[in-house]
Amino acid sequence: MQQWEYFITPLPVHTPGVILNNWGKKGWELVQIVQHEQGGSVAYMKRQLDAEAVDE
């Protein structure tokens, strides 16, 4: 069974692609971007856990 870890990061208005590409290179997959009513947005990311991390 696959197990995941999750991460939430703010996305700057002027460089969201840079942030998403940096996390993507580290194995994180974008799940969703949510925009807040007050402005700004956050990205919800996930990546599969390593087999060693699952055993903990």
Buried (B, 14 or more C-beta within 10 A) or exposed (E): EEEEEEEEEEBEEEEBEEBBEEBEEEEBEEEEEEEEEEEEEBBBBBBEBEEEEEEE
